[in-house]
Each structure stands twice: as structure tokens, then as C-alpha cells.
Amino acid sequence: MRRLRLGHGSRPLHLIALVASFALTAAAIVGWFQRPRDVAGVFEWLVAAIVIHDIVLMPLYTLVDRVTLGLLHRRLVPAHRPGVVNPTPYVRVPAIISALLFAVLFPVILGLGSQTELNASGVREHGYLVRWLLLTGGLFAVSGTAYTVARARARAAGAPRRRVRPSALH
């Protein structure tokens, strides 16, 4: 066991998980190359995803993040004072989760595939926009509550404590 830890650098369970993830990745790659005509489609999709993300989306969401959170940070955290909580992660985390959900589910949220859904399953597609908006609002509500609790705890920890005078004890 010690020899394994020295060679691998972590617990045996970590090594098992690592080997399993490599095996799953290898199986996926083998599956892609089983039909030669699909290989070109996989590479086209991969190149398009890289180009769209790195050239279009990343600069866009980096700009939005810098502008909005820069203004928010300057307004809410004027100086590095003890007892002040940085609001950035409390805005960034729910925004990222909401954006990822939208990116994955946007055809359903916007109702772009309603006829296809009806033809395939016989069920009408509806209510996804409202559910996504409710989920987004819930994420920001939970994050706002966590921020409020963090600020209260930071203020309580940073508040000057009253000294008890010895004369007041007698």
C-alpha cells in the first residue's frame, strides 16, 4: 500500500477512479472510430466547439463578468477591510449554473423543438421557460441568503468586543 502511494501519489480509490475514467474515454474514442464516416463529424463538431467557445463565447462572458462584477465589487467592497465579504462568488456561481442550464437546454426552453417532441413522443413541450426562470431565481435567492449570512458572520467576527471593566464585576 505504501509502495502504491509513493508511486501514484494518492489513495488506491483515486487510482481506480483514474483508470476507470481512462477506460471510459478509450471506449468512447473506439466507438467514434467504428464508423469511418462519423469520424469527420466528430472532428467537425470538436473544431466548431473550440472555435465558438474560444473565439466568441469566452471573450464575451469574460467581458460581461469583468464589467458587472467590477462595478459590483467597487460598489460593495470599497476597501479591503476586515469584516467585508466579497460578493463576486455569490453572483458568479448562480449565473454560471443558470447559463450552463440554458446552454444545454435552450431548444427546449425556447420551444424550438416542440413539433419534433410532439411527433416523437406524443407529448407537448411546455413550461420549460417558466421552470428555468424559477430555478434561476431560486439559485440567486439561495446565493443571496448565503451572502447575507456570510456578511452577518463577518461583521460579528470583525466587530470590536466590549471590554468588561474590573469595577463592573464587583
Residue, then its C-alpha position, 0 to 999 in steps of 0.5 A: m500500500r505504501r509502495l502504491r502511494l509513493g508511486h501514484g501519489s494518492r489513495p488506491l480509490h483515486l487510482i481506480a477512479l483514474v483508470a476507470s475514467f481512462a477506460l471510459t474515454a478509450a471506449a468512447i474514442v473506439g466507438w467514434f472510430q467504428r464508423p469511418r464516416d462519423v469520424a469527420g463529424v466528430f472532428e467537425w463538431l470538436v473544431a466548431a466547439i473550440v472555435i465558438h467557445d474560444i473565439v466568441l463565447m469566452p471573450l464575451y462572458t469574460l467581458v460581461d463578468r469583468v464589467t458587472l462584477g467590477l462595478l459590483h465589487r467597487r460598489l460593495v467592497p470599497a476597501h479591503r477591510p476586515g469584516v467585508v465579504n466579497p460578493t463576486p462568488y455569490v453572483r458568479v456561481p448562480a449565473i454560471i449554473s443558470a447559463l450552463l442550464f440554458a446552454v444545454l437546454f435552450p431548444v427546449i426552453l425556447g420551444l424550438g423543438s416542440q413539433t419534433e417532441l410532439n411527433a416523437s413522443g406524443v407529448r407537448e413541450h411546455g413550461y420549460l421557460v417558466r421552470w428555468l426562470l424559477l430555478t434561476g431565481g431560486l439559485f440567486a435567492v439561495s446565493g443571496t441568503a448565503y451572502t447575507v449570512a456570510r456578511a452577518r458572520a463577518r461583521a460579528a467576527g470583525a466587530p470590536r468586543r466590549r471590554v468588561r471593566p474590573s469595577a463592573l464585576h464587583 
